[in-house]
Structures are given as structure tokens and as C-alpha cells.
């Protein structure tokens, strides 16, 4: 199965911090709490009907130096009955991230090191996707003008109930601003290897790339929209981990691509976001290609 696709909140917060949108000069602490819901339906799937995911995230930043994020998620996948047996899956996911940033004048910017941890448990009857743990260290560079970001992340995912399957992943990243800071573009290749291809759709090595764009609107935005957002993933990946959105794809099916668009508002000090998207998958074992269509809604309070 696949853990929740939390999508934009961590991404929006991360890019907002890069561009200086949320943290004001002179502030000692920055804190935000986000709540989200993601209903989804499956098209052409031989096994799944729908998905419902809810998440809660706490993010705290001290003097732009130490950042701590805590994440909680509950996901339910409604499976089609087989021989009258209902195999729905309920999953709980926890994640935490600690990041430390230092400013290096000789490099004209800051260096951030971070560590993200995940733990997923569920009632999967096969237990193949249960008790999954993920460790992901990362290092990145951001220039003082906040117009260029470079980074690299290593991830190891352990599936102890799936023949001790181990998935390793490298994700270099590159982001930059355009249009006097009104636009932010980022690119992240995903390079994934499996230690047992018989347990990963007969694939031992896969690659893909995610391209993301965010645009902040003018001071008098249309319909109150503060920003618009788009995300595209091309290529193939399996058991991927997307730490920008605290997503762990503990579904063995191949992910063949995804696309999403969204917008954000601010009402009475609360950030609201809505995103529509689709993801394509293939289960090679049963020769089934299918898609997931989702709506993501979130609210964030910052202080």
C-alpha cells in the first residue's frame, strides 16, 4: 500500500522559509501547526476502491538555525472484496525531522544538515508493508540572496516482514528563483535501488525526476489567491520516499508518473491550500495499470 501523499504543506513551508515569506526579521521562534485531509479514488484498479488520509504536522524553527518537525498520519485504503473477504488496510505513520543550519560567509550562504525518520505500522494481512522504518540524512546549501539551493539526500527503507527487503535512494536537488523572487523552480532526481528485485516488481534499479513550480501572486491577487503550485513526476520508481511531503510509498507497485496543480489562500491568519492531482501505477504481478485521483485540503496556523 502507499502511505499518505501529504503533498504541499511541507513543500510550501520549506519554500516559504527559503524565500522569507513566513519568518520575519528579528523573530526568535517560528511555529506552525497544519492539519490536512486527502480523499482519493482509484481508476481501473483490480484491487482498490478508494483512500482517505488525514495528517497533523507541528513545525518549529529557532533563529533560522534549528528546525524541528513532527508528523502524524492515519490512512485507510478501501480494497475490493475477494471471495467475500474484506482486506481494507488501516495505517498509522509517524515521522520526525531535525535540521541544523550554519551560516558560512566564505560560501556566501548557509549549510543545513538534517535527519528524517519514519515509522509505519498497519494491519496488512500479508504483513509485507507493516513495521516499515526509514532513515534519511540530508545536506543542502542556500545562498544569502535565497535565489539558489543545492542539496543531496540519502534514504534507507527497511521492510523486515518482506524478506528483510532494503531500499536505498539518492535524491540530489536543485532549486532557484525567477522573476525577482515571484517564482521558485526545483528539480529532484530519484535514484532507487532494491537489494531483492523479486520483491520489488522484478526491478533492481529505477530512476525518475520530480519538477516543481511555485508562483507568488501580486499584492492584489485574483480571487484572494496568494500562490499557485504545480508538480510533475516522470520516470519510474518503487518504494520511494518523498521527504518534502513526509510520504513513504510502501506499496510494491511501480509508480509511473504523477501531476498536480494547486493554490493557496490566507484567511484571518490561516493558510489554506487545495490541490488536485493524479498518480499512475502498475502492478506487474497481476498485469494491472491504474491511476489514483486525489483532492488535498489543508489549513496552517503560523505564529
matplotlib code that plots the C-alpha trace (Angstrom):
import matplotlib.pyplot as plt

x = [0.0, 1.0, 1.2, -0.5, 0.5, 0.7, 1.9, 2.2, 2.3, 5.9, 6.9, 5.1, 6.6, 10.1, 9.9, 8.3, 11.2, 13.7, 12.0, 11.5, 7.7, 6.8, 9.7, 10.0, 13.3, 14.0, 11.7, 13.2, 10.7, 8.6, 5.9, 3.2, 0.5, -1.0, -4.0, -4.9, -7.3, -6.8, -9.7, -8.8, -10.3, -8.7, -9.5, -9.0, -7.6, -8.3, -7.8, -8.6, -11.6, -10.6, -8.3, -8.8, -5.8, -5.6, -2.5, -1.2, 2.1, 4.0, 6.9, 9.2, 12.1, 14.6, 16.6, 16.7, 19.2, 17.4, 14.2, 12.1, 9.1, 6.8, 4.3, 1.4, -0.9, -3.8, -4.6, -7.4, -7.4, -10.7, -10.0, -12.3, -13.7, -12.2, -14.3, -16.4, -13.3, -12.7, -9.0, -9.1, -5.9, -5.6, -2.2, -0.5, 2.6, 4.9, 7.8, 10.2, 12.8, 15.7, 17.6, 20.6, 21.7, 25.0, 25.9, 29.2, 30.3, 33.1, 30.5, 28.0, 25.2, 24.1, 24.7, 21.9, 22.2, 19.1, 17.8, 14.3, 12.9, 9.7, 7.8, 4.8, 2.5, -0.7, -3.0, -1.8, -2.9, 0.3, 2.4, 4.7, 4.1, 3.9, 6.6, 8.5, 11.2, 13.1, 16.2, 17.1, 20.1, 20.4, 22.7, 21.9, 23.2, 21.2, 22.8, 22.3, 20.1, 17.8, 17.9, 19.8, 19.5, 21.6, 21.2, 21.5, 19.7, 20.3, 17.4, 17.3, 14.0, 13.7, 10.9, 11.6, 8.4, 9.1, 12.2, 14.3, 13.9, 16.1, 15.6, 18.2, 17.6, 19.7, 17.9, 20.1, 18.1, 18.4, 16.2, 16.3, 14.1, 13.0, 11.0, 12.5, 11.6, 8.0, 8.7, 10.5, 11.6, 13.1, 14.2, 14.8, 16.0, 15.2, 17.7, 16.4, 18.0, 16.5, 18.5, 16.0, 14.3, 12.0, 10.3, 10.2, 8.3, 11.4, 13.2, 16.6, 17.3, 14.9, 15.1, 12.7, 12.7, 10.2, 9.8, 8.0, 7.0, 5.5, 4.4, 3.5, 0.9, 0.8, -0.3, -3.9, -4.2, -7.0, -9.8, -7.6, -5.0, -1.6, 0.2, -0.2, 1.6, 2.4, 4.2, 5.2, 7.0, 8.2, 10.1, 9.6, 10.1, 9.2, 9.1, 10.0, 10.3, 9.5, 10.6, 9.4, 5.9, 6.7, 5.4, 6.6, 5.3, 5.3, 3.2, 5.3, 3.6, 5.6, 4.8, 4.8, 4.2, 2.2, 0.9, -0.8, -1.9, -3.0, -3.5, -3.1, -5.0, -4.7, -7.9, -7.9, -4.2, -4.8, -3.1, -5.5, -4.4, -6.2, -4.5, -5.9, -3.7, -3.3, -0.8, -0.2, 0.8, 1.4, 1.2, 3.3, 2.5, -1.2, -0.7, -2.8, -2.2, -4.3, -4.5, -5.3, -7.1, -7.0, -8.0, -5.8, -7.1, -5.1, -5.1, -2.0, -1.8, 1.5, 2.8]
y = [0.0, 3.6, 6.0, 9.3, 11.7, 14.9, 16.9, 20.6, 21.7, 20.7, 21.9, 25.2, 25.7, 24.8, 27.1, 29.9, 29.7, 29.8, 32.9, 34.6, 34.6, 33.3, 34.2, 37.9, 39.6, 39.7, 36.8, 34.3, 31.4, 30.4, 27.8, 26.3, 23.7, 22.1, 19.8, 18.1, 15.6, 13.7, 11.7, 9.7, 7.2, 4.6, 4.1, 0.8, -0.9, -4.6, -4.4, -0.9, 1.4, 4.5, 6.0, 8.5, 10.1, 12.7, 14.3, 16.6, 18.4, 20.6, 22.7, 24.8, 27.0, 28.8, 31.7, 30.2, 27.7, 24.7, 23.4, 20.5, 18.9, 16.3, 14.5, 12.1, 10.4, 8.0, 6.3, 3.9, 2.1, 0.5, -2.7, -4.6, -7.8, -11.0, -14.1, -12.1, -11.2, -7.5, -6.7, -3.0, -1.6, 1.0, 2.5, 4.8, 6.7, 8.8, 11.0, 13.5, 15.8, 17.6, 20.2, 22.4, 25.4, 27.3, 30.5, 30.4, 33.8, 32.3, 30.4, 33.3, 31.3, 28.7, 24.9, 22.9, 19.3, 17.2, 13.8, 12.5, 9.3, 7.4, 4.6, 2.9, 0.2, -1.2, -4.2, -5.6, -9.2, -10.2, -8.0, -7.1, -3.4, -3.4, -2.2, -0.2, 2.1, 4.8, 6.8, 9.8, 12.2, 15.3, 18.2, 21.4, 24.8, 28.1, 31.3, 34.5, 36.0, 33.0, 32.5, 29.2, 25.9, 22.7, 19.6, 15.8, 13.2, 9.6, 7.3, 3.7, 2.0, -1.4, -3.9, -6.6, -8.5, -8.6, -10.8, -8.1, -6.0, -2.9, 0.0, 2.7, 6.0, 9.0, 12.4, 15.3, 18.6, 21.9, 24.9, 28.6, 31.7, 33.7, 36.8, 38.8, 36.0, 35.6, 32.1, 29.1, 26.1, 22.9, 19.6, 16.3, 13.1, 9.9, 7.1, 3.9, 0.5, -2.7, -5.4, -8.1, -7.4, -10.4, -8.3, -5.0, -5.8, -7.5, -4.1, -3.6, -0.1, 2.7, 6.4, 9.4, 13.1, 15.5, 19.0, 21.6, 25.2, 27.7, 31.3, 34.0, 36.4, 40.2, 42.2, 42.2, 38.6, 37.2, 35.7, 36.1, 33.5, 34.1, 31.4, 28.7, 25.4, 22.6, 19.3, 16.7, 13.4, 11.4, 8.1, 5.0, 4.4, 1.8, 2.1, 5.7, 8.2, 11.8, 13.7, 17.0, 15.7, 13.0, 10.4, 6.8, 4.7, 1.3, -0.1, -2.5, -1.3, 0.7, 4.4, 5.6, 9.3, 12.0, 15.5, 18.0, 21.6, 23.7, 27.1, 28.8, 31.5, 33.3, 33.9, 35.5, 34.5, 30.9, 29.5, 27.4, 25.1, 23.0, 20.6, 18.3, 15.5, 12.1, 9.4, 6.4, 2.9, -0.6, -3.9, -6.2, -9.3, -9.1, -7.0, -4.1, -0.5, 2.0, 5.6, 7.4, 10.8, 12.9, 16.1, 17.6, 20.2, 21.7, 24.5, 26.0, 28.4, 30.2, 32.3]
z = [0.0, -0.1, 2.9, 2.7, 0.0, 2.1, -0.8, -0.4, 3.3, 4.0, 0.5, 0.9, 4.3, 3.1, 0.1, 2.2, 4.6, 1.7, 0.2, 3.6, 3.3, 6.8, 9.1, 9.8, 10.7, 14.4, 15.3, 17.7, 17.3, 14.3, 14.9, 12.7, 13.0, 9.9, 9.5, 6.2, 4.6, 1.4, -0.2, -3.3, -5.7, -7.9, -11.6, -13.4, -10.3, -9.9, -6.1, -4.7, -4.5, -2.5, 0.0, 2.9, 4.7, 7.5, 8.8, 11.5, 11.5, 14.0, 12.7, 15.0, 13.9, 16.3, 15.0, 11.5, 13.0, 14.5, 12.9, 14.3, 12.5, 13.9, 11.6, 12.3, 9.7, 9.6, 6.3, 5.3, 1.9, 0.9, -1.0, -3.2, -1.6, -2.8, -2.3, 0.2, 2.3, 3.1, 3.2, 4.0, 5.5, 8.3, 8.7, 11.2, 10.2, 12.4, 11.2, 12.7, 11.2, 12.9, 10.9, 11.9, 9.8, 9.9, 8.0, 6.1, 4.8, 2.7, 0.8, 0.6, 2.1, 4.7, 5.1, 6.5, 7.7, 8.6, 9.6, 8.9, 10.5, 9.6, 11.3, 9.7, 11.1, 9.7, 9.7, 6.3, 6.3, 4.4, 6.8, 3.8, 4.3, 8.1, 10.6, 7.9, 9.1, 7.2, 7.9, 5.7, 6.3, 4.1, 3.5, 1.5, 0.6, 0.3, -0.9, 1.1, -1.7, -1.4, -5.1, -5.3, -3.4, -3.8, -1.8, -1.6, 0.5, 1.2, 2.3, 3.5, 3.9, 5.8, 5.3, 7.9, 7.1, 3.4, 3.4, 5.0, 1.8, 1.9, -0.5, -0.9, -2.5, -3.5, -4.2, -5.4, -5.5, -7.3, -6.9, -7.9, -8.0, -11.0, -11.7, -8.8, -6.4, -7.5, -8.9, -7.5, -9.6, -8.2, -9.7, -7.8, -9.5, -7.5, -7.9, -6.2, -5.7, -4.3, -2.7, -3.9, -7.2, -6.7, -4.0, -6.0, -9.2, -10.7, -10.7, -9.0, -10.1, -11.1, -11.8, -12.0, -11.7, -9.9, -11.2, -9.0, -9.6, -7.2, -8.1, -5.6, -6.9, -7.0, -3.9, -5.1, -6.0, -8.2, -6.0, -3.0, -4.3, -2.8, -4.7, -7.3, -7.5, -10.0, -9.6, -12.2, -11.8, -14.8, -14.9, -12.7, -9.0, -6.4, -2.6, -3.0, -0.1, -0.6, 2.5, 1.2, 1.9, 4.5, 2.0, 2.2, -0.8, 1.0, -1.9, -4.1, -7.3, -9.7, -9.8, -13.4, -13.0, -11.3, -11.8, -9.6, -9.5, -6.6, -5.0, -1.6, 0.3, 3.6, 5.6, 9.1, 9.6, 8.5, 5.3, 3.2, 0.4, -2.2, -4.7, -7.4, -8.7, -10.3, -10.0, -12.3, -11.1, -12.5, -10.7, -12.9, -10.9, -11.9, -15.1, -13.9, -14.7, -12.8, -11.5, -8.3, -8.4, -5.3, -3.7, -0.9, 1.5, 4.3, 6.9, 8.6, 11.5, 12.0, 14.9]

ax = plt.figure().add_subplot(projection="3d")
ax.plot(x, y, z, "-o")
ax.set_aspect("equal")
plt.show()
